[in-house]
């Protein structure tokens, strides 16, 4: 079962300890400040950390490289609407500094702020919606799971609050199950390997009675019609790591976009895509990858041969959910339409 810890405020535990060696890190990472960058920016409700970083940086995922931990602020790891982010230079190195707008100094302590009001690193509504309806599994798990026989009174289709029957192995003594339908297979376009199978969330049910391997259940939730052969799977813990924040992968990644959610073949900014790299390749939640369009193969009429043009960088995505062989990512920037098969590399 896939497990990873959730925090509603992804920014809450961002690590600032690396700022001690900031000057050398800045030189190494080549952080580029935007042209005509403002001296300050006031955070508004609905902002994300990525949005704010994009105001100042050409590569927003590099924000930890120039963040300044103000020791005068209670918990500088959190940013709230109304706070002012300023671009300052310390020893010639650009840094982003926070001025807490709602800080009220009541000697000898500072008024605490509700962490739930802090802005997030990414648009959580998009990610949480995706996590609630998509699951990756394998063929053996689906084939071995209990399956829907049909509804009461021989009904083929079942809806919320309806009773239905399912057959399979219920020896785990679980009362509550998720109802899933087999979706598309995720195939690595480069190797042909099966990376996983999408299990589409259909609803949820609770066992009312069990006789041998046949259970009577009641549908407590239904996203659509529950059908014969839909599968019952035990719930999995699906949450994001509390240390989730943008960064470059620790290992060299060469991958590709293999699927776009909602059944379409191309994507744009803030769309969720599946990629053919995962835990076994060293990917982690928060890793940022550059998206490239493969260079066209053209004819060189002078040399009388065909030559491939250089790959063109067209955007950025950030991984937020990893499995062993594949991952899901949110497209953060897209200069052009992103298609299946577009290439992924370290930014």
ChimeraX attribute file (.defattr): number of C-alpha atoms within 10 A of each C-alpha:
attribute: neighborCount
match mode: 1-to-1
recipient: residues
	/A:1	8
	/A:2	11
	/A:3	11
	/A:4	12
	/A:5	11
	/A:6	15
	/A:7	15
	/A:8	14
	/A:9	20
	/A:10	22
	/A:11	23
	/A:12	23
	/A:13	16
	/A:14	17
	/A:15	13
	/A:16	14
	/A:17	9
	/A:18	11
	/A:19	17
	/A:20	11
	/A:21	10
	/A:22	19
	/A:23	17
	/A:24	12
	/A:25	15
	/A:26	19
	/A:27	11
	/A:28	10
	/A:29	10
	/A:30	10
	/A:31	18
	/A:32	14
	/A:33	17
	/A:34	13
	/A:35	10
	/A:36	8
	/A:37	12
	/A:38	12
	/A:39	11
	/A:40	17
	/A:41	17
	/A:42	15
	/A:43	20
	/A:44	14
	/A:45	11
	/A:46	10
	/A:47	18
	/A:48	20
	/A:49	21
	/A:50	21
	/A:51	16
	/A:52	18
	/A:53	21
	/A:54	17
	/A:55	18
	/A:56	25
	/A:57	19
	/A:58	15
	/A:59	17
	/A:60	23
	/A:61	25
	/A:62	22
	/A:63	22
	/A:64	21
	/A:65	25
	/A:66	22
	/A:67	20
	/A:68	21
	/A:69	18
	/A:70	15
	/A:71	8
	/A:72	9
	/A:73	14
	/A:74	15
	/A:75	15
	/A:76	18
	/A:77	17
	/A:78	23
	/A:79	25
	/A:80	23
	/A:81	17
	/A:82	15
	/A:83	17
	/A:84	17
	/A:85	21
	/A:86	18
	/A:87	20
	/A:88	16
	/A:89	12
	/A:90	10
	/A:91	7
	/A:92	8
	/A:93	13
	/A:94	20
	/A:95	22
	/A:96	21
	/A:97	19
	/A:98	24
	/A:99	18
	/A:100	20
	/A:101	13
	/A:102	13
	/A:103	14
	/A:104	11
	/A:105	10
	/A:106	8
	/A:107	7
	/A:108	5
	/A:109	9
	/A:110	12
	/A:111	11
	/A:112	12
	/A:113	14
	/A:114	8
	/A:115	15
	/A:116	13
	/A:117	13
	/A:118	21
	/A:119	23
	/A:120	22
	/A:121	23
	/A:122	25
	/A:123	17
	/A:124	14
	/A:125	9
	/A:126	13
	/A:127	20
	/A:128	13
	/A:129	10
	/A:130	14
	/A:131	17
	/A:132	12
	/A:133	14
	/A:134	15
	/A:135	17
	/A:136	18
	/A:137	16
	/A:138	15
	/A:139	13
	/A:140	8
	/A:141	12
	/A:142	19
	/A:143	11
	/A:144	13
	/A:145	17
	/A:146	23
	/A:147	24
	/A:148	24
	/A:149	20
	/A:150	21
	/A:151	22
	/A:152	15
	/A:153	8
	/A:154	10
	/A:155	13
	/A:156	15
	/A:157	15
	/A:158	21
	/A:159	19
	/A:160	17
	/A:161	13
	/A:162	17
	/A:163	21
	/A:164	28
	/A:165	20
	/A:166	24
	/A:167	21
	/A:168	16
	/A:169	15
	/A:170	19
	/A:171	8
	/A:172	7
	/A:173	8
	/A:174	11
	/A:175	13
	/A:176	19
	/A:177	20
	/A:178	20
	/A:179	27
	/A:180	25
	/A:181	20
	/A:182	19
	/A:183	14
	/A:184	13
	/A:185	17
	/A:186	21
	/A:187	18
	/A:188	21
	/A:189	15
	/A:190	11
	/A:191	8
	/A:192	9
	/A:193	12
	/A:194	16
	/A:195	22
	/A:196	20
	/A:197	19
	/A:198	19
	/A:199	23
	/A:200	19
	/A:201	22
	/A:202	21
	/A:203	22
	/A:204	23
	/A:205	23
	/A:206	18
	/A:207	20
	/A:208	13
	/A:209	12
	/A:210	14
	/A:211	9
	/A:212	10
	/A:213	12
	/A:214	18
	/A:215	22
	/A:216	18
	/A:217	25
	/A:218	22
	/A:219	22
	/A:220	17
	/A:221	18
	/A:222	19
	/A:223	13
	/A:224	13
	/A:225	13
	/A:226	27
	/A:227	22
	/A:228	19
	/A:229	16
	/A:230	23
	/A:231	29
	/A:232	26
	/A:233	19
	/A:234	15
	/A:235	13
	/A:236	11
	/A:237	12
	/A:238	17
	/A:239	19
	/A:240	22
	/A:241	19
	/A:242	18
	/A:243	18
	/A:244	24
	/A:245	27
	/A:246	25
	/A:247	21
	/A:248	18
	/A:249	19
	/A:250	11
	/A:251	10
	/A:252	12
	/A:253	17
	/A:254	13
	/A:255	23
	/A:256	22
	/A:257	25
	/A:258	22
	/A:259	24
	/A:260	21
	/A:261	15
	/A:262	9
	/A:263	8
	/A:264	10
	/A:265	14
	/A:266	17
	/A:267	20
	/A:268	19
	/A:269	17
	/A:270	17
	/A:271	19
	/A:272	24
	/A:273	24
	/A:274	21
	/A:275	28
	/A:276	27
	/A:277	25
	/A:278	22
	/A:279	15
	/A:280	12
	/A:281	16
	/A:282	15
	/A:283	26
	/A:284	23
	/A:285	24
	/A:286	24
	/A:287	22
	/A:288	28
	/A:289	27
	/A:290	19
	/A:291	27
	/A:292	20
	/A:293	19
	/A:294	15
	/A:295	13
	/A:296	12
	/A:297	11
	/A:298	11
	/A:299	12
	/A:300	11
	/A:301	8
	/A:302	6
	/A:303	8
	/A:304	8
	/A:305	9
	/A:306	11
	/A:307	13
	/A:308	12
	/A:309	11
	/A:310	12
	/A:311	14
	/A:312	13
	/A:313	20
	/A:314	17
	/A:315	22
	/A:316	25
	/A:317	27
	/A:318	26
	/A:319	27
	/A:320	25
	/A:321	24
	/A:322	23
	/A:323	19
	/A:324	15
	/A:325	19
	/A:326	25
	/A:327	23
	/A:328	27
	/A:329	26
	/A:330	23
	/A:331	23
	/A:332	21
	/A:333	18
	/A:334	18
	/A:335	12
	/A:336	13
	/A:337	14
	/A:338	24
	/A:339	18
	/A:340	18
	/A:341	21
	/A:342	20
	/A:343	23
	/A:344	24
	/A:345	17
	/A:346	17
	/A:347	18
